[in-house]
Amino acid sequence: MWRAGIFLLGTLTLLHAQVADKEIRKEIKRKALKEARKEAKRFKKAGYDVTPGSLPMDKQLEYTWIRLYERDAKGQSVYLSADGNAVAETRTAAEMQALEAAKLNLAGQLETFIRAIIEANIANAQLNTEEASSVTEFLTAAKNVIATAIGQVEPAFKIYRNLPNRSVEVNVKLIVSREQVTQDAKKRIREELKERLKGLQEKVDKLLPLQ
């Protein structure tokens, strides 16, 4: 009887969690749809359109907003987002430039986070003066190093408009897994730190742990 009661309690708890999760996802979708419609209306009014063969603007925006609203068990956003904008003579050129701008935007977010961890751990890593100076110098260029770790990312949202001067303006938004992109960036930074600290893995681990 006691075991049956425990099993029933566990089943009810699971069902409750499933119902709560379903309600949360329903609310996320409702908010995402509302934001998507409002933003799509604003973009269309400004003369933007999607590239031929792409999903409708409303759907692209709904996709991005659903992910922007998602939170993990700690209440942190599951995904990071980064915007990029560029103007060029052709749509292809503008798109490439906008993607690079978005990647640098994303790298900047990650650089701020990783820099804070390293700076907080410099004393604990027991670096000598030369090592500390090398690490500090490296941090000034960490953003570009992180950008190389991001690699190719397909934009979740991409729109363009033709300008009066015959140039083309493109806006993109990247949506990436916070956990995955952070780990990739940390690994790339750790490789650079290992070179600067002459392969001293213990000091690298103290400066920037993977977990």
C-alpha positions in Angstrom: 0.0 0.0 0.0 2.8 2.4 0.9 4.6 1.7 -2.3 1.4 2.1 -4.3 0.9 5.5 -2.6 4.4 6.6 -3.5 3.9 5.5 -7.1 0.6 7.4 -7.3 2.2 10.5 -5.8 5.0 10.3 -8.3 2.6 9.8 -11.2 0.5 12.8 -10.2 3.6 14.9 -9.8 4.8 14.0 -13.3 1.4 14.7 -14.7 1.2 18.0 -13.0 4.7 18.9 -14.4 3.6 17.9 -17.9 0.5 20.0 -17.7 2.5 23.0 -16.3 5.1 22.6 -19.1 2.3 22.4 -21.7 0.8 25.6 -20.3 4.1 27.4 -20.3 4.8 26.4 -23.9 1.3 27.6 -24.8 1.9 30.9 -23.2 5.3 31.3 -24.9 3.7 30.6 -28.3 1.0 33.2 -27.6 3.5 35.8 -26.6 5.7 35.0 -29.6 2.9 35.2 -32.0 1.9 38.6 -30.6 5.4 40.0 -30.9 5.9 38.4 -34.4 2.8 40.1 -35.8 3.7 43.5 -34.3 7.3 43.3 -35.5 6.3 42.0 -39.0 3.9 44.9 -39.4 6.6 47.4 -38.5 9.1 45.8 -40.9 6.7 45.6 -43.8 5.7 49.3 -43.2 9.4 50.2 -43.5 9.5 48.4 -46.9 11.2 45.1 -45.9 10.5 41.7 -47.5 11.8 38.2 -47.2 14.0 36.6 -49.8 12.2 34.5 -52.4 11.6 30.9 -51.3 11.9 31.8 -47.6 9.2 31.3 -44.9 6.8 34.3 -44.6 8.1 37.1 -42.4 5.5 36.4 -39.6 6.6 32.8 -39.4 10.3 33.6 -39.3 9.6 36.1 -36.5 7.4 33.7 -34.6 10.2 31.1 -34.7 12.7 33.6 -33.3 10.5 34.9 -30.6 9.5 31.4 -29.3 13.2 30.7 -28.8 13.9 34.1 -27.2 11.2 33.4 -24.6 12.5 30.0 -23.7 14.1 29.6 -20.3 16.0 26.8 -18.6 15.5 25.5 -15.0 17.6 28.3 -13.7 15.5 30.9 -15.4 18.2 31.8 -17.9 17.5 32.2 -21.6 18.1 28.9 -23.5 19.2 30.8 -26.7 21.3 33.8 -27.4 20.4 36.2 -30.2 22.4 38.7 -32.2 21.4 41.2 -34.9 23.3 42.3 -37.9 22.6 45.0 -40.5 24.4 46.0 -43.7 23.9 48.0 -46.9 25.7 47.0 -50.1 25.2 47.2 -53.9 23.8 43.6 -54.0 21.7 41.6 -51.7 24.3 38.8 -51.5 27.0 41.2 -50.4 24.7 42.9 -47.9 23.7 39.5 -46.5 27.3 38.4 -46.0 28.2 41.7 -44.3 25.1 41.5 -42.1 26.0 37.9 -41.0 29.5 39.0 -40.1 28.1 41.9 -38.1 25.8 39.6 -36.2 28.6 37.1 -35.5 30.7 40.0 -34.1 27.7 41.1 -32.0 27.4 37.5 -30.6 31.1 37.3 -30.0 31.0 40.6 -28.1 28.3 39.1 -25.8 30.4 36.0 -25.2 33.6 38.0 -24.7 32.0 40.1 -21.9 30.9 36.9 -20.1 34.2 35.0 -20.6 36.4 38.1 -19.7 34.6 38.4 -16.4 35.4 34.8 -15.5 39.1 35.1 -16.4 39.6 38.4 -14.7 38.0 37.0 -11.5 40.3 34.0 -11.6 43.6 35.6 -12.4 44.7 35.7 -8.8 43.5 32.2 -8.1 45.5 30.9 -11.1 48.7 32.2 -9.5 50.2 33.7 -12.6 53.5 35.3 -12.6 53.9 38.9 -13.9 54.7 37.9 -17.4 51.8 35.4 -17.6 49.3 37.9 -16.2 50.5 40.6 -18.6 50.1 38.2 -21.6 46.6 37.1 -20.5 45.5 40.7 -20.0 46.9 41.7 -23.5 45.1 38.7 -25.0 41.8 39.8 -23.6 41.8 42.9 -25.7 41.6 40.8 -28.8 39.4 38.0 -27.4 36.3 39.1 -29.3 37.9 38.3 -32.7 39.2 34.9 -31.4 35.7 34.0 -30.2 34.2 35.0 -33.6 36.3 32.4 -35.2 34.9 29.8 -32.9 31.3 30.6 -33.9 31.7 29.3 -37.4 28.9 29.2 -39.9 25.5 30.0 -38.5 22.3 30.2 -40.6 20.2 33.2 -39.6 16.8 32.4 -38.0 15.5 35.6 -39.5 16.5 37.5 -42.7 14.8 40.4 -44.5 15.9 42.9 -47.1 14.7 46.1 -48.7 15.7 48.0 -51.8 16.9 51.6 -51.1 16.2 54.6 -53.3 19.9 54.8 -54.3 19.6 51.2 -55.6 21.6 49.7 -52.8 20.2 46.9 -50.7 19.8 46.8 -47.0 19.7 43.4 -45.1 18.8 42.6 -41.5 19.5 39.3 -40.0 19.1 37.7 -36.5 21.1 34.7 -35.3 19.6 32.4 -32.7 22.1 30.0 -31.1 22.1 27.6 -28.1 23.6 29.5 -25.2 25.2 26.4 -23.8 26.7 25.2 -27.0 28.1 28.5 -28.3 29.5 29.3 -24.8 31.3 26.0 -24.6 32.7 26.4 -28.1 33.9 29.9 -27.3 35.5 28.7 -24.0 37.4 25.8 -25.8 38.8 28.3 -28.4 39.9 30.7 -25.7 41.4 27.9 -23.6 43.5 26.9 -26.6 44.9 30.4 -26.9 45.5 30.6 -23.2 47.4 27.3 -23.2 49.7 28.7 -25.9 50.3 31.9 -23.9 50.9 30.0 -20.6 53.3 27.6 -22.2 51.0 24.6 -22.0 50.4 24.9 -18.3 46.9 23.2 -18.3 46.4 23.6 -14.6 46.6 27.3 -14.8 44.3 27.3 -17.9 41.7 25.2 -15.9 41.8 27.7 -13.1 41.5 30.7 -15.4 38.6 29.4 -17.4 37.0 26.1 -16.3 34.7 24.5 -18.9 31.9 24.0 -16.4 
